[in-house]
Amino acid sequence: MRETPETAGGAAPVRIRVLGPLSVRVGDEVLPLGPLKQRVVLATLLCTPNRFVSVDQLTEAVWADEPPRTARKNIQVYVSALRRTLAPTGDRLVHGPGGYLLRSAESELDSLAFQACVRTARQAAVEASYERAAGLLDRARRLWGGPPLPELRCSELLRAHADQLTSRYLTVSEDWAEAALSVGRAREVVEAVGELIEEHPLRERLRAVQMTALHRAGRRTEALAVFDDVRQCLSRELGLSPSPVLVALHRSILDGKEADAPTPARRPPTVTALPADVPDFEGRSELLSELLDQAVRGGSVTVVAGSAGAGKTALALHAAHRLKDEFPGGRIFVRLHADDGSIRPVASVLSELLAHAGLRKVSSDDPERSAAHWRGWLADRRVLLVLDDAAHEAGLRPILPGEGRSAVIVTSRGLLAGLAPAFRLQIPPMAVGEALGLLGRLIGVGRVLCDRAAAERIVMACGLLPLAVRAAGLKLAVLRHLPLAEYADRLADPRMVLDELIVGDILVRDRVSSEWGELDERHRCVLLGLAGLPLAGRFTVDEAAAALGYGLERTLRTLELMIEAGAVVSPASEVTVHAAEYCVPYLTHLYARETVGHRA
């Protein structure tokens, strides 16, 4: 990171606040942050500091579903104005292929300082250093300046992020209360949690802390009254009974025993429900690093998007296997499609999740109660949830954690633009070296080196997609007598590629056909119109307009809808409309060409 006023010899410190009203201070000076939309852009960048935020995300934050035609230009104007405004803090705003990035150090941005305190505190709790953990958690708690970004809740994306920050703060407050109780600070806990409970009366973990603290402070009658109050609230608001933990605590107080609240070191049993890791996982180091880094953030949702065969599931699973130590509550993998390719009902998915959690099934006819049970179970655990092959946002919302430190990785063909806040990771084809590495794992490195030129032709004919390369490699592994050059010649005819990529139970055409069937009819019609464009080539909006027979404006809107659905790949960086180059995912393009041929 470049030098900032705080890091440059003795200059005024920079203080940036999002845990409360948005503000930037340099020493005693409060910087003027400009009009509302400009502040929304700044706050959106600060929600994911030191990471690129796409122009699409910034546009969504500012205008939601109704951006003006000049949205991109306006974003550029706001960013330029912010650069000038933030100039006293150093060179912070960076433009790159992923959009815009705002640099900030932990000592400058309150949300980063908050996360740092919490990470260190949780490690102290694992080591049973409860006094130190309580002190660190209290320091994190005191960074809170009230509801985050209250003046910017007009933005749905920022409102959702603010709610997520509030949820983390509540979880940290509960962690602090438990650590403080474990070192004998019951009266302090009673005083601190009262206001939180007024605002969040249904948080059972907070209520358990309150009951324990009151009992240890010699206020047994009040502790019992808390149980009656939460029982009535749960029944009235959710139709639920108190959790077994709360019931057991109530009974121990009734019996006059010492109330024993959980400490941060006492973790619930770990749940592990992951398929085996991909044994021949190859390359993708930058994507994997980015996914791991994003997943460890408490409360995060990451969408791993890509076309059929891009390796979305393999990447998500590989990351999940490497995150065992980060998620002591467990890691759970759930497929959102049934074996026949149909989308699973939300009730079916929730039933599976409740079974993993060891909770009794509420009612398949009442998904709202099932979702409430599921989110309640997640609230005081740190769990990684991998949701594979999501078709749309509506099927995800009841499943996502409502609060707490759990993280979610969602794989999807589309970008799930309506899911906010979420970090989106688009999976491109492999690099040639990565694809050759995967082929070498399957058929032997020596065989690849003997005819590297033919091996390159094979992986290029597979579109550099892991699924296709894997199918080709497994076929060659069985057909040891088949020269690479001869198989490369077979794949040279695009009409034969999908027929050749069949081995055992891996049928690449079936996978592409399944995704094709899930597309809207309008998306399929557009793909058929684009099928005649050069295979695996890039095209401009003018070339797309000529192929589709549309006007320029209609073509642009159509391509944007196709990008959102994952049926067309967009440019990675900002360019003008006429300079932008698009492409149809390779296997989808092959299938569209076949379909046009069959219709002809």
Summary of the structure (lengths in Angstrom):
residues: 600
radius of gyration: 26.9
end to end distance: 58.1
largest distance: 84.5
contacts: 1966
relative contact order: 0.07
helix: 53%
strand: 10%
